[in-house]
Amino acid sequence: MTLITINSKSLHYTLYPASSSSPSSLTLLFLHGLGSTSSFYAPIIPLLSSVGHACLTVDTHGSGLSAYTGAGNSITSIAADVLGLLDALTITANVVLVGHSMGGIVASHLAATAPALIRAVVLIGPVNPNPGAAEVFSKRIIVVERDGMAPLAATIPTAATGSRATPLVHAFIRALLLGSDPAGYVSLCRAIAEAAVPAYADVRAPLLVLAGEEDKSAPLEGVEAIMKGCGSAKKEMMVLRGVGHWHVLEAWEEVGETIAGFLREV
């Protein structure tokens, strides 16, 4: 377990070196969503490492093994933590941001505000900040503050996945939610509820967007709006059939191979 202090927070990260004999110059930085951890990306790391890419995963402050300090979270504070981590690891260019759900908001913000660092962007079921989403997460805060994580662990694993999801996928998501610090989870709910819409037009890096056909948390209409709003000259979108909001767990081979194919053209 590797911990590093960034902005007075202890963050858990793992840097996987490229396992190919011909490594690329890219570092893939994976940003997970709400109620998740860096383990969400574990199924696709071996494939992406094997084709030559270094892979960097991190637990967002208040998630997984990055203990919650009580300092709160916002999209800009998470982005600042990411920039601090990259600086500490002396990664100064050729970063590919891979952001799922809430991590997609962070990735879009970083791509718009730190373009010199970013080589490409992959958004997986990105949440598009809007008043409706803010209301959903405000209500969720009330539930967690009153009853803890158990009610969410009892419903989200099946409600937020698609028809392709297996019982093993449901169990994985349940474990992620039950292992979440309620206070950290609430702080991240607030980060989403209070998030500003990223300056999508300022996202210029090559862009891949992956959407779940059956995703109720990041509906296709909102994901398409993000795609159209981004200023990237090279951008493409794929809809994953039978997939809900936990794309990597539900369709890891398809997600991994699609990202690998996209990066061959970057």
C-alpha positions in Angstrom: 0.0 0.0 0.0 1.4 3.4 -1.1 0.3 6.5 0.7 1.4 10.0 0.0 0.5 13.3 1.6 -0.9 15.8 -0.8 -2.6 19.1 0.3 -2.6 17.8 3.9 -4.4 14.6 2.9 -3.1 11.1 2.9 -3.9 9.7 -0.5 -3.6 6.0 -1.6 -2.2 5.5 -5.1 -0.7 2.8 -7.2 1.6 3.3 -10.2 1.7 0.3 -12.5 4.6 0.4 -14.9 4.1 -0.6 -18.5 4.6 -4.3 -18.9 5.3 -4.2 -22.6 8.8 -4.3 -24.1 7.8 -1.2 -26.1 6.4 1.2 -23.6 4.5 4.3 -24.8 5.1 7.8 -23.5 1.6 7.9 -21.9 0.6 7.7 -18.3 -3.1 6.8 -17.8 -4.5 8.4 -14.7 -7.7 6.8 -13.5 -10.3 8.8 -11.5 -13.2 6.8 -10.0 -16.7 7.8 -9.1 -18.8 8.2 -6.0 -19.0 5.2 -3.7 -16.1 3.6 -5.5 -12.4 3.2 -5.2 -9.4 2.8 -7.5 -10.2 -1.0 -7.5 -13.0 -0.2 -9.9 -10.4 -0.1 -12.6 -8.5 -3.2 -11.6 -10.1 -5.4 -14.4 -8.6 -3.3 -17.2 -5.2 -2.3 -15.8 -3.4 -5.6 -16.9 -4.6 -5.1 -20.5 -3.6 -1.4 -20.8 -0.3 -2.1 -19.1 0.4 -4.9 -21.4 0.1 -2.7 -24.5 2.7 -0.3 -23.2 1.0 2.2 -20.9 1.9 3.2 -17.4 -1.2 3.3 -15.2 -1.8 5.5 -12.2 -4.8 4.9 -9.9 -5.7 6.9 -6.8 -8.4 6.8 -4.2 -10.1 10.2 -4.0 -9.9 11.9 -0.6 -12.6 10.2 1.6 -12.8 7.0 -0.5 -11.1 3.7 -0.3 -7.8 3.9 1.6 -7.6 7.7 1.3 -8.9 8.5 4.8 -11.4 11.4 5.1 -9.9 14.3 7.0 -13.1 16.3 7.5 -11.9 19.0 5.2 -14.6 18.5 2.7 -14.4 17.9 -1.1 -15.2 19.8 -4.2 -14.4 19.2 -7.9 -11.7 21.8 -7.7 -10.1 20.3 -4.6 -10.1 16.8 -6.1 -8.5 18.3 -9.2 -5.9 20.0 -7.0 -5.1 16.7 -5.3 -4.6 15.1 -8.7 -2.3 17.8 -9.9 -0.3 17.6 -6.6 0.0 13.8 -7.0 1.3 14.2 -10.6 3.8 16.8 -9.5 5.0 14.6 -6.6 5.6 11.8 -9.1 7.3 14.2 -11.6 4.7 13.4 -14.3 4.6 16.6 -16.3 3.1 15.7 -19.7 1.4 13.0 -21.8 -1.3 12.2 -19.2 -4.4 10.4 -20.4 -7.3 11.1 -18.0 -9.7 8.3 -17.5 -12.7 9.5 -15.5 -15.8 7.5 -14.5 -19.0 9.2 -13.3 -17.9 11.9 -10.8 -14.4 11.3 -12.0 -15.6 12.4 -15.4 -16.4 15.8 -14.0 -12.9 16.1 -12.5 -11.3 14.8 -15.8 -13.3 17.4 -17.8 -12.3 20.2 -15.4 -8.6 19.2 -15.6 -8.6 18.9 -19.4 -10.1 22.3 -19.7 -7.8 24.0 -17.1 -4.5 22.2 -17.4 -4.3 21.4 -21.1 -0.5 21.3 -21.3 -0.5 18.1 -19.1 -3.1 16.3 -21.0 -2.6 14.1 -24.1 -6.1 12.6 -24.2 -9.3 12.1 -22.2 -11.6 9.1 -21.7 -14.9 9.8 -20.1 -16.9 6.8 -18.8 -20.5 7.5 -18.0 -19.6 11.1 -17.0 -22.1 13.0 -14.8 -23.2 16.3 -16.3 -23.8 18.7 -13.4 -27.4 20.0 -13.4 -30.1 21.0 -10.9 -31.8 17.6 -11.2 -28.6 15.8 -10.3 -28.0 18.2 -7.4 -31.4 17.3 -6.0 -30.7 13.6 -6.2 -27.5 13.9 -4.3 -28.9 16.3 -1.8 -31.6 13.6 -1.0 -28.9 10.9 -0.8 -27.0 12.9 1.8 -30.0 12.9 4.1 -30.3 9.1 3.7 -26.6 8.4 4.5 -26.5 10.9 7.4 -29.5 9.2 8.9 -29.0 5.5 8.1 -25.4 5.0 6.9 -24.4 3.2 3.8 -26.6 0.1 4.2 -29.6 1.4 2.4 -27.5 2.3 -0.7 -25.7 -1.0 -0.6 -29.1 -2.8 -0.7 -30.3 -1.0 -3.8 -27.6 0.5 -6.0 -25.8 -2.8 -7.0 -28.9 -3.9 -9.0 -30.6 -0.5 -9.6 -27.6 1.1 -11.2 -26.4 -1.8 -13.3 -27.6 -3.1 -16.6 -28.9 -6.4 -17.9 -25.4 -7.8 -18.5 -24.3 -7.4 -14.9 -23.7 -10.6 -13.0 -24.2 -11.4 -9.3 -20.5 -11.1 -8.9 -20.7 -7.5 -10.2 -23.5 -6.8 -7.8 -21.5 -8.2 -4.9 -18.4 -6.1 -5.8 -20.5 -2.9 -5.9 -22.1 -3.8 -2.6 -18.7 -4.3 -1.0 -17.5 -1.0 -2.3 -20.5 0.9 -0.9 -20.4 -0.9 2.5 -16.7 -0.1 2.7 -17.2 3.6 2.1 -16.8 6.1 5.0 -20.2 7.7 5.3 -18.7 11.1 6.0 -16.4 10.9 3.0 -19.3 9.7 0.9 -21.5 12.6 2.0 -18.7 15.1 1.2 -18.4 13.7 -2.3 -22.2 13.9 -2.8 -21.9 17.6 -1.9 -19.1 18.0 -4.4 -21.3 16.7 -7.2 -24.4 18.6 -6.0 -22.4 21.9 -5.9 -20.3 21.2 -9.1 -20.2 23.8 -11.8 -20.5 22.7 -15.4 -17.0 22.2 -16.7 -15.8 24.4 -19.6 -16.4 21.7 -22.1 -15.6 23.9 -25.0 -12.0 24.3 -23.6 -11.4 20.5 -23.7 -9.2 20.2 -26.8 -7.5 16.9 -26.3 -8.6 13.8 -28.2 -11.7 12.4 -26.5 -13.3 9.0 -26.1 -16.7 8.8 -24.4 -18.2 5.5 -23.2 -21.8 5.4 -22.4 -24.0 2.7 -20.9 -27.1 1.9 -22.9 -29.0 1.2 -19.7 -27.3 3.9 -17.5 -29.9 5.7 -15.4 -27.2 7.7 -13.4 -25.6 9.3 -16.5 -28.3 9.0 -19.1 -27.4 8.9 -22.8 -28.9 12.4 -23.4 -26.6 14.0 -20.9 -23.5 12.1 -22.0 -24.2 13.1 -25.7 -24.5 16.7 -24.6 -21.0 16.5 -23.0 -19.6 14.9 -26.1 -21.1 17.6 -28.4 -20.0 20.4 -26.0 -16.3 19.4 -26.0 -14.0 21.3 -28.3 -11.9 18.3 -29.2 -11.2 18.0 -33.0 -10.9 14.3 -32.6 -13.7 12.8 -30.5 -15.7 9.5 -30.6 -18.4 7.9 -28.6 -19.4 4.3 -28.0 -22.6 3.0 -26.4 -22.1 -0.2 -24.5 -25.2 -2.4 -25.0 -26.8 -3.9 -21.9 -24.6 -1.8 -19.6 -25.6 0.4 -16.7 -23.5 2.9 -14.7 -20.7 0.6 -13.5 -19.2 0.1 -17.0 -15.8 -1.3 -16.2 -17.2 -4.0 -13.9 -20.1 -4.8 -16.2 -18.1 -5.0 -19.5 -14.4 -4.9 -18.6 -13.1 -6.5 -21.8 -15.1 -4.2 -24.1 -14.1 -1.1 -22.1 -10.4 -2.1 -22.0 -10.1 -3.0 -25.6 -11.9 0.2 -26.7 -9.6 2.4 -24.7 -6.5 0.5 -26.0 -7.8 1.0 -29.6 -8.4 4.6 -29.0 -4.9 5.2 -27.6 -3.3 3.6 -30.6 -4.5 6.6 -32.6 -3.4 9.3 -30.0 
